[in-house]
Amino acid sequence: MAPSTSSALTLKVNGEKHTLSVDHRTTLLDALRERLDLTGTKKGCDQGQCGACTVLIDGRRAVSCLQLAVAAEGREITTIEGVADGDRLHPVQQAFLDLDGFQCGYCTPGQICSALGVIEEHAAGWPSAATTDIRPEAGVPELTAEEIRERMSGNLCRCGAYVSIVQAVARAARAEEETV
């Protein structure tokens, strides 16, 4: 008897548990879009290079096209649909809206999820390739435009809304700092 190529699994997405049976080769992206009808997460390159499918897994950024659904079981997955608080936009979403951090909007869900991860990583003191002083005693680096560009570099925007995206991330990071 051949071993089964599918499994029943429970995914916790945006605070809700979903039990489904998936082929072991099913990506998290395909499970979200095709099985759970969460189509805010976009399929771009399907190779992990464009960032359109970025979601948060346990609060950390992940490109869902490279993540197998079975490997996400038991972890907290946040998609763009789970970012707002009801009808109240998250400060990152509001900043993207206010500062035109989008044009066609296709990459925007991934950009916003990535920005959420960037702000958390920065606040935790994680350095980037643009961080000039990575010594622990140097503390949290300033979140400059160069830092934001480097940290968001895994998310491509074919329309070229990068200037507004950087401004939106900076504004949202300042808003987060003020609430802490």
C-alpha positions in Angstrom: 0.0 0.0 0.0 1.4 3.4 -1.0 1.7 6.0 1.7 -0.8 8.8 1.6 0.2 12.1 -0.1 -2.2 14.2 1.8 -2.9 15.2 5.4 -5.6 16.7 7.5 -4.2 19.8 9.2 -5.4 22.7 11.2 -4.2 26.2 10.3 -4.7 29.1 12.6 -5.2 32.1 10.3 -6.1 35.5 11.5 -7.1 34.1 14.9 -9.4 31.4 13.5 -8.7 27.7 13.2 -9.4 26.0 9.9 -9.2 22.3 9.4 -8.6 21.0 5.9 -7.0 18.2 4.0 -4.2 19.1 1.7 -1.7 17.4 -0.5 1.7 17.5 1.2 3.1 19.6 -1.6 0.5 22.4 -1.2 2.1 25.7 -0.5 0.7 27.9 2.2 -0.1 30.5 -0.5 -2.3 28.0 -2.4 -4.0 26.8 0.8 -4.8 30.4 1.8 -6.1 31.5 -1.6 -7.7 28.3 -3.0 -8.9 26.5 0.1 -9.6 29.3 2.6 -10.6 32.0 0.0 -8.2 34.5 1.5 -7.3 36.1 -1.8 -5.6 39.2 -0.4 -2.3 37.4 -0.4 -1.2 37.6 -4.0 0.6 35.1 -6.2 3.3 37.0 -8.0 6.4 35.1 -9.1 5.7 31.8 -7.2 9.5 31.6 -6.6 9.9 33.7 -3.4 11.5 36.6 -5.3 8.8 39.3 -5.4 7.2 39.4 -1.9 3.6 39.7 -3.2 2.7 36.6 -1.1 4.2 37.9 2.2 2.3 36.9 5.3 3.3 36.9 9.0 4.0 33.5 10.6 4.3 33.8 14.4 4.8 37.6 13.8 7.7 37.1 11.3 7.7 37.8 7.6 7.4 34.8 5.3 6.9 34.4 1.6 4.0 32.0 1.6 4.7 30.6 -1.9 7.8 28.8 -0.5 6.2 27.7 2.8 4.4 24.3 2.7 1.0 24.4 4.4 1.8 21.3 6.5 4.8 23.1 7.9 2.6 26.0 9.1 0.4 23.8 11.3 0.3 25.0 14.9 1.7 28.5 14.0 -0.1 31.8 14.0 -0.6 33.0 10.4 -1.6 36.6 9.7 -2.7 37.6 6.3 -3.7 41.1 5.1 -7.3 40.2 5.9 -6.3 39.9 9.6 -4.4 43.1 9.9 -7.2 45.6 10.5 -9.2 45.8 13.7 -12.7 45.4 12.3 -13.4 48.5 10.3 -10.4 50.4 11.8 -7.3 50.2 9.6 -4.0 49.3 11.2 -1.6 52.3 11.3 0.5 50.7 8.5 -2.6 50.3 6.3 -3.7 53.9 7.1 -0.2 55.2 6.3 -0.2 53.4 2.9 -3.6 54.9 2.1 -2.7 58.4 3.3 0.7 58.6 1.5 -0.3 56.7 -1.7 2.0 53.8 -0.9 0.4 51.9 -3.8 -0.5 52.4 -7.4 -2.2 49.3 -8.9 -2.4 47.7 -5.5 -1.3 44.2 -6.4 1.8 44.2 -4.3 0.2 46.2 -1.4 -0.9 43.3 0.8 2.6 41.8 0.8 4.1 45.2 1.2 1.9 45.9 4.3 2.6 42.5 5.9 6.3 43.0 5.2 6.2 46.5 6.7 4.6 45.1 9.9 7.5 42.7 10.2 10.1 45.4 9.4 8.7 47.6 12.2 8.8 44.8 14.7 12.3 43.7 13.7 13.6 47.2 13.9 12.0 47.8 17.3 13.6 44.6 18.6 17.0 46.0 17.5 17.7 43.6 14.7 20.3 45.0 12.3 20.0 45.1 8.5 22.6 45.2 5.8 22.3 49.0 5.9 22.9 49.2 9.7 26.2 51.0 10.2 26.9 50.0 13.9 25.7 46.5 14.8 27.3 46.4 18.2 24.7 45.6 20.9 25.7 48.6 22.9 24.9 50.8 19.9 21.2 50.1 20.5 18.4 50.3 18.0 19.5 51.9 14.8 17.6 54.9 13.5 14.9 53.8 11.0 16.2 55.9 8.1 14.9 55.8 4.6 18.0 53.7 3.7 17.2 51.2 6.5 13.6 51.0 5.3 14.6 50.5 1.7 17.0 47.7 2.7 14.6 46.0 5.0 11.7 46.2 2.4 14.0 45.1 -0.5 12.3 41.7 -0.7 9.1 43.3 -1.8 8.9 44.5 -5.4 6.5 47.0 -6.8 6.2 47.0 -10.6 4.5 50.4 -10.5 7.5 52.0 -8.7 5.6 53.4 -5.6 8.8 53.0 -3.5 9.1 56.6 -2.4 5.6 56.5 -1.0 6.1 53.1 0.5 9.2 54.2 2.4 7.3 57.2 3.7 4.4 55.1 4.8 6.6 52.6 6.7 8.4 55.5 8.4 5.1 57.2 9.4 3.7 53.9 10.7 6.9 53.2 12.7 6.7 56.6 14.3 3.1 56.0 15.2 4.1 52.6 16.8 6.9 54.3 18.8 4.4 56.9 20.1 2.0 54.2 21.4 4.7 52.3 23.2 
